[in-house]
Amino acid sequence: MSKELENVMTNHFEKKHLIALICIVIVTAVVWNLPTEVFHISGLTVVHQRIIAIFVFATLMWISEAIPSWATSLGIITLMCLTVSNHSLFFFKGEENEIFGKLLSSKEIMATFANPVIILFLGGFFLAIAATKSGLDVLLAKNLIRPFGNKSENVLLGFLLITGIFSMFVSNTATAAMMLTFLTPVFAALPASGKGRTALTMSIPIAANLGGMATPIGTPPNAIALQALNDPKGLNMGVDFGEWMSFMFPLVLLLLFISWRLILKFFPFTQKTINLHILGKVHQGWRMWVVSGTFIVTILLWLLPSELTGIDANTVALVPMGIFAATGVITAKDLQSINWSVIWMVAGGFALGLGINESGLAELAIDTIPFGSWSPIIVLIASGLICYLLSNFISNTAAAALLIPILVTICQGMGENLSAIGGTSTVLIGIALAASSAMCLPISTPPNAIAYSTGLVKQNDMLKVGLIVGLISMVIGYLVLFIVGETHLLG
């Protein structure tokens, strides 16, 4: 009976997604073929309208999840190459003029998958795989948790800080799975009737979500924001790895300490001490030395100013990739464990931004829409809340990929008015911050889902703590971004 029920549910969801897909295709086709006058944008061309239609397609697909998010991103790049590039299908081509518009370079569209920020992300994946294969993650966890002793409250703080630090350089999903594995023997020592197990379990997704804010490779929304800030054809602010960490790392530490006190308030320990034993194999030999040395060198190069080293963060990411490949620490089989779906999603966001900017649609919108008269405070609050709400229900990467290209255009149009809130960086990095702050529901982030799957956390507990921590992180985070913008620490 359960098998039959499972088949019925599967068929229901497949039918639901198929209906959503058909509806989205129809809506996209309608937007694609509307008279240009309907948009009330002076100078709108056929190419511009097609990009608007592709943007509508991406928005509806990512929100409805009629197809997987990574497939939507691949669809964006495919549609752009086939319909608005210089190598489009012949019936989509036209004479480049004021009515038809200018076709994009297919080479540039395809290059979004090899954007330097993608390489930065791949460097982070290589570090994570190498740490797991060598046992460096277990070694670090054992040694980092030791100073916290065996007092229950301190052990909780230790897990929050260690999970947060790991999430700065390793996928938050992988970090959450790893840290919950380390907690398994701890749960056996805690009373089933107490709230200690819930406290420790809740600490993992909260720390994993917050920790990702601290570095450009911590989470995909950070990478999307960084690319927009550093785009040579756009804002060109030149924000590097060390600059990002200089203000986001202290912010994350503060938020982790606040989370610690909140979790203790909601889920106090009945057992005052915990005897902690982290299990896991640490490999000995030259591979461990190679991985450890490469970790140290890579992180140091990321933290040092590019003016001093002569290389940027994206180029530094090639160091672990080259060393681990050449030494055999990472093999061709290991590449299969890289989360390529995330890479495709980020690339899809970059492609949307490229289409809006390179086609001249952004410039046209700036000239047509009076962004300069908009209230910076309203733009800041509205964009943050929209991203926060979206990220609680859809992928935070998709939310950032949708909002950041639009906000880049709005920010450029608002010009000096944004100085009242600390500048463009406050808005764009704020989106990355809002995306990571969304942790109310089991579906909000993979770490939440992993923690919820243990059965030790109830949905209303996750909603209560996730909502409070998320709103606090947004309020304090936006305040920090405002100060950073006012003091011109970026750009």
N, C-alpha and C positions, 0 to 999 in steps of 0.2 A: 504493500500500500504506500509506503514511504517513497519507494522508487517511482510509482505512478504519480504521486503528488509532486515529486521533484521534476518529472518530465512535464507536467502541466504548468508548473511555475516557470520552467525554462522556456516553454513555448509561448507563455504569456508575455514574458519579457522580450523575447525575440520579436513577437508581433508588435509590441509597444514601441520598440526601437525602430522597427521597419516603418511604422506609421509616422513616427517622428522624423525619420530620414526623408520620407516622401514629402511631408509638409515643408521641411526645411529647403529641399530642392525646389519646390514650387515657389516659396517665398523669395529665394535667391533669384530664380528666373524672372519673377515679377520686378524685383529691384533692378535687375540687369537690363530689363527692357522698358522701364518707365521713361517717359519723355524727360529730358534733362531739366526742363523748366520746373518740374515738380520739386526739385531739391533746393530751389531758390538760392543757388550759388552761382554768381556771375563767372562766366568763363569755364564752366564745367565741361569737360570733354568726354568722349566715349570711353577712353582709357580710365579716366577718373571714376566714371560711373561703374565700370567693371570692378575696379579695386574696392569701391564702396560695397558692391554686391558680394565680393569675396570676404570682406570684413563681416558683413551680415551673416554669411554662411559660417564663418569661423565662430562668431559669437553664439549663434544658435546651436551649433554642433557641440561646442565646449560646455555650454550650460545644460543641454539636454542629454549629452553623452550618448547620442544615438549610435555613434561609432566610438571606438576608443580615442582618447585625447591625442595620442601620438599619431593616430591615423588622420585625424583632422589636420594636424600640422603638416603632415605629408601631403594631404589634399590641397592645402593652401599653396605650397610650393609648386605642386603639379599644375594647379589651375593657373597660377601666375605665369608659369613657363609656357603653357599652351595657349593662353588668351591675351596676355598683355606684354609679352616679351618680343624681342626682335626675331625670335625663332618660333613664333606662334604658329598654330595651324593656319593654312593659307586663307580660310574663310573668316578668320578673326583679324587678319591684317587689313590695314588701310593706309591711305596716303597720310603721312604725318602733317597735320595742319592744325589750325585753331579749333576745328570741330572734332577731329578724330583724336588729337593729342599725340604725345610722344611715347613710343614703346620703350619698355625697360630692357636692360641687358640681361639675357638669360644666364650669362656667365655670373653676373652679380647676384641674381636670385639663387642660383645653385650654390654660390659661395657662402650663403648664410649658414649652411651646414658645416662649413670649415671656418666660420668666424673665429678670430683669436680667442674670444671668450669661451667658445666651445672647447678649444684646446685647454684652456684654463680648467674647465670642468673635468675634462678627461684626465688631466694631471691629478686631480683630486681622487678620481676613481682608481687610478693606478696605485696611489698611496694607500688607499683603503684595502685593495686586494692584497697588496704586499704585506700590510700589517696583519691581516687575517692569516695569510699563508705561513708567515714566519712566527706567529704567536706574539708579535709585538703588542697587539691590543691587550692580550691577557696579561703580559708582563707589566704594561703600564697600569692596567686596572688594579693589579695586585699591589703595586708599589704606591699608587696614588691614594688608594683607600686606607692604607695602613696608618697614616698620621691622624685619621679621624677616630681611632680607638674603637671601643665597643659599646659606647653609650648610644642608645637607639636614635636620639635626636641628631647626634653627630654623624652617625652612619647615613641617615637620610640626607643630611647636607652633603656628605661625601658623594653619594650617588647622584645628587643633583648637579654638583660641580663637575664630576668626572664625565657624566653623560653630556652635559653642556659643552665641555671642552672637546670631547670626541666629535660632537656634531658640528663643530666649527670646521673640521677637515674631512669628515667622513659623512656619507649619506645619513640623514636622520633616521631613515627606516632601518638601515643596517645597524646603526648605533642602538636604537631601541630594542631590536631583536637580540643583539649581543648582551646588553645590560640586563634584560629580563632573564636571560639564560644564567647570568651570574647570580641573580637573585633567587633562583630556584632552591638552592640549599638553605638560604636564609628563611624562606617561607616555612620550611619544615620545623625550624626552631621557634617560630612565633605562634602564639595561641590563635586558633581559628576564629575564636569569638571576638578578638580584639580588632582594632582598626589599623594596626601596624602594617599588615599586608597591603591594605588599600593605600596607605600613605606611601609606601615604597613603590608600589605599582604606578600610582599617579605621578610620582616624581619623574619617571622615565619619559613619558611623552611630553610633559611640560618642559623638562630640561632639553630634550631633543629639539623641540620646536623653537625654544628661545635661543639655544646655542647656535642654531643655523644662521641667526642674524649677524653674528660677529665677524664673519669673513665673506668675501665675494663668492667663495665656492661652497659656503655653508648650505645654500638652498637655491634652486633655480631662479626664483624671483629676484634674488640679489644680482645674479648674472645678467638678467634682462635689464635691470635698472642700471647696472654698471656700463653695459654696452651703450645704452641710450645717453648716459652722461659723457662717455668718452668717444662717441661717434665723431670722427674727424669732419664728416659732412654735416654734422648737426651741432650739438652743444659743445663738444670738444673741450671738456673740462679737465681731462687728464687725471682723473682720480685713480690712485694706485692702491695696491693691496694694503700697504701699511697705513695709508691715510684712512681707509675704511675702518680698519681695526682700531685706530687711535681713539675713536669715539664710540664705536659699536661694541668693542670688547668690554670697556668699563660699564656700559649700559647693560649688557647681558649679565655681568657679574652682579650688578645691583638687582636686576630682575630675578635672578636665581635666589638671592638671599631673601627677597620679598616673598617669592614662591615658597621657600622653605618655611617661613613663619606662617603663611596661610595654610599650607598643608597640615602643619602641626596643630593649628587651631581647629581645622575641620576633622582631622583624623589623628587624635592623640594616641600615643603608644601606651599600652597597658604594661608591657614588659620593658623595663628600663635599660636592659643591656642586650646586645646581639653578638653572638660569636660568629664572625664572618669568615668564610673560607671560599675564595674564588677558585673555581675549578677551570681547567683548561690547559692545553699543552703548549709549552714554550719551546720552540725549536732552537737547538744549539748549532754552532758552526758559523761559517763565513757568511751565509745568507742573512743571518740575523744582523751581523755587523754592517753588511751592505745596506739593508733596509733601514737600520737605525741611523747610519751615517747620512743616507740620502734624505731621510726625513728631516734631520737637523739642518742640512745644507739648504734644502728646498724652502723650509719655513724661514730660515734666516734671510735668504735671498728675497722672499716675498715681503718680509718686514722691512728690509733696508730700502731707502729711497732709490728709485730708478736712476736718479741723477748720479748717485754714488756708484752703482753697479754697472750702469750703462744698458741694462736689459729691463724690460717691463715684466709684469706678473704673468702675462700670457706666455712669454718666452721661457720664463722660469719653469712653467708647468711641463716643458719638454724635458727638463733635467731628469725627474724620476722616470718618465716614460722611456727615455733613451737608456738610462742606466739599468733599469729593471729588465728591459727587453734584451740588452746586450749581455747581461750576466745570467739570463735564464731564470731570474726570480719570477718573472711573469712570462707565461707561455701563450701560444696561440689559443689554447683551450680556455685559459683564464679570461681572455677577451670576451668570451660568451657570457660571463657573469656581469659585465658592464651593463648598466641600466640604459640601454640605447633608446628606450621609449622617452626617457627624460630629455636626452640629447635632441631627439626629433621635435619634442614639444618646444624646447627653447629655440631651436632653429625656425620653427613656424612663427614664433613671436617676432624674431628678427626679420623674417620675410615680410610680415605685415608692416613693420616699421619701415622697411626698405621701400615697399610699394607706396606707402603714404608720402614718404619724403621724396624719393627719386622721381615720382610721376609729377611732382609739383602740387599734389593735392593739399599737402600741409600748408604750403605757401598761399595757395588759393583760399583756403579756409581762414588763414590769418588775415588776409586782405578783405574777406567778405564778412566774417563774424567779428563783432566788436569785443574781442577778448579783453582788450585794455580797460574796458569799463566794468569788468567782472570783479567781484570782491575776492581778494586772495584768500581770506579766511574761509569763505564759503567753499571755494575750490578745494582748499586743503582738507576741510572737514568732510565735505561730500565725497571726494575721491577716496579718502581713507575709509570711510564707513561703507562705501559701495564695495571696495576691495575686501574689507573685513567680512561683510555679509556674503559675498560671492564665494570667498575662500572657505567658508564654513560648509558650503554645499557642493562646490566643484573644486577641481585641482587648483591649488594656489598658483601653480605655474601658469595655468590657463588664464586665471584672473589677472595676473600681472601682464601676461602677453597681450591681453585685450586692452587693458587700461593704459599701459605706459605709452604706446604709440600715440594715443589720443591726447594724453597729458603733455607729451613733448610738444605737440602742436599748440595746445592751449598755453603752455608756459612761454613758448616763443612769442605768441601773440600778446601775452600780458606784459612782457618786457620788464621794465624797472618796477612796475607795480608789485612784483613778487618780492622785492626787497623787504617789504613789510612783514613777511613771514620767514625771512632767511634765504630766499632765492629758490631757484629751480630744484636744487638738490633736496630741499625739505620736502617737496612734493613727490619727487620720483623715488628717493630712498624711503620716504614715508609709505609708499605703496608696497615696497619689499617688506617693510616692518609690519604693516597691517596684514599682509598675507601670512606671515609667520605667527602673528598674534591670534589667528583664527584657529581655535582648538576646542570648540564647545562640544562637538559631537564625535561619536566613533568614526563617522565618515569624513570628518574634517581633514584629517591627515593620516598617513599610514602608521605613524607611531601611536596615535590614538586607537586605531583599529587593532593594532597588535596588543596594546594594553587591555583593551576591552575584551579581546578574545580569551584572556586568561580567566575570565569570570570573577575576578576579584574587584572589579570596578563596575559600579552601576551607572547607567546612562545619566541619571539625575545628578550623581556625584561629579561626573565628568563635565556636565553642563554648568554646574555651580562653580567649580574651581576654574574650569577653562574660561568661562565668561569673565570672572573677576580678574584672573591673571592677564587675560587678553586685553581687557580695557585698561588695566593699570599699565601694561607694557606700551600701549598706544599713547596714553596720556604722557607718560614720562619720556617715551621715545620721541614723540613729536617735539617736546620741550627741548630735548637734547639736540635734535636736528635744527631747531630754530636758533639755538645758541651757536651751533657749528656754522650755520649760514651767516649769522650776524658777525661772527668773528673771522669770517673768510678763511676757514681752515681748509676748505675745498676749492679747487680751481684757481 
